[in-house]
Amino acid sequence: MGALRPPRPDLADMSAYDAREPSVDINLAANENPSNLPHELLATMAQRLPTFPFNRYPDPMASQLRAQIAEANGLDPANVLVGNGGDELIFDLMLAWGGPGRTLLNLPPTFAMYEIDARLTGTTIAEVPRREKDFTVDERAVFERLALGDIDIVMISHPNNPTGNIAPETFLIDVLKATDALVLVDEAYFEFSRHTMRPHMERHPNLVILRTFSKAFSLAGLRVGYLLAHEDVVMELTKVRQPYSVDRFSQWAAGLVFRERVVFESQIQELLRQRDVIEHGLSQIPGVKVFRSEANFVLFRVDRAAAVWRDLLHSHSILVRDLSRVPGLEDCLRVSIGSMAENSAFLKAMEHLMTERRASDMFGTTSRDELDSAVGESGPLD
Ligand SMILES: *Cc1c(COP(=O)(O)O)cnc(C)c1O
């Protein structure tokens, strides 16, 4: 009879990140670009495939892609690190600047990976919650917390996923000045918000900027992200990172996409127009509160949100992100901006199910959603 020694005891308090997604007609849950890569790029890839050296290990530092990204940002390649999605780089940052005896300052509700990676690496978490009414940052509380002098790393999603808002640039600059902690400004939605802290890098060696190919650039399936940072930060991160985490094909494909990135411009403009359509459409539905977004998703609040989520899924085959069990996001759902057809199907479904609900509330019948209890179904984290 074999035996199995248990893993580290703190895993008992963690659950597996279950990325399983129900298969649906319309997936608006993960903030992806609703379109696959443009045909020209797919054709270029197809042409390259037969002679692509899949048998060879990739370049550990993704030198070509790194040089392209550096040049586009007016930086040296030593200021750039490419990762297996932004998620890997967040984990690397936590490995290098967090760890036992060290402290992350987090501003929840925000991107779930910050907290997950902190827990995985034994990093202490200090929290300054965002304001309940509009998810703005409690700036005074942040500076009071930083003044204690024990914060090693700060993570700020900008725009903030899942609430969609950005903080004033003056606040971010003041944070950089107020601490010597590493400050991650996560610009995963930079292509939509158009706001970047890049101009402040030279003056603030503690600033790290994170970007990704997963959102605007239709490459969520390949897993490529990058960060911009002081060369000393990049050097420390190369000590903790997995050397071959970004595979050869992904490096090459991301390089192609990055070189041709202007082709995404009109699509991004269209997604921003569609975001207005969703924000406006949702705000016209009685009982729905919409939060203004600078990204390619919209957060909204509605009574019995978990039931709305289930109705969208089961009656309309539409998947959005259920955040209703996240502290501070009670009764909140997040919808990613999809294609025009997907968005109008979503709005129609919302109007339909909210009208149905009003009717059943009026006649005192028990609607189906009230019979359902809140269950632990959820979508992916990003
Ligand atoms: C999506 C996302 C990322 C990174 O996603 P990857 O697919 O791992 O590149 C990072 N931060 C935030 C806030 C995100 O929403």
The ligand as an SDF file (V2000), in Angstrom:
LIG
                    3D

 15 15  0  0  0  0  0  0  0  0999 V2000
   -6.0750   39.9290  -18.4670 C   0  0  0  0  0  0  0  0  0  0  0  0
   -5.2670   40.6190  -17.4210 C   0  0  0  0  0  0  0  0  0  0  0  0
   -3.8850   40.3880  -17.2530 C   0  0  0  0  0  0  0  0  0  0  0  0
   -3.0340   39.4580  -18.0240 C   0  0  0  0  0  0  0  0  0  0  0  0
   -3.6160   38.5200  -18.7660 O   0  0  0  0  0  0  0  0  0  0  0  0
   -2.6890   37.4860  -19.5600 P   0  0  0  0  0  0  0  0  0  0  0  0
   -3.6370   36.8090  -20.4450 O   0  0  0  0  0  0  0  0  0  0  0  0
   -2.0410   36.5900  -18.5430 O   0  0  0  0  0  0  0  0  0  0  0  0
   -1.6580   38.2990  -20.2890 O   0  0  0  0  0  0  0  0  0  0  0  0
   -3.2270   41.1120  -16.2960 C   0  0  0  0  0  0  0  0  0  0  0  0
   -3.8470   41.9830  -15.5360 N   0  0  0  0  0  0  0  0  0  0  0  0
   -5.1570   42.2440  -15.6520 C   0  0  0  0  0  0  0  0  0  0  0  0
   -5.7730   43.2630  -14.7760 C   0  0  0  0  0  0  0  0  0  0  0  0
   -5.9100   41.5580  -16.5880 C   0  0  0  0  0  0  0  0  0  0  0  0
   -7.2220   41.7960  -16.6690 O   0  0  0  0  0  0  0  0  0  0  0  0
  1  2  1  0
  2  3  1  0
  2 14  2  0
  3  4  1  0
  3 10  2  0
  4  5  1  0
  5  6  1  0
  6  7  2  0
  6  8  1  0
  6  9  1  0
 10 11  1  0
 11 12  2  0
 12 13  1  0
 12 14  1  0
 14 15  1  0
M  END
$$$$
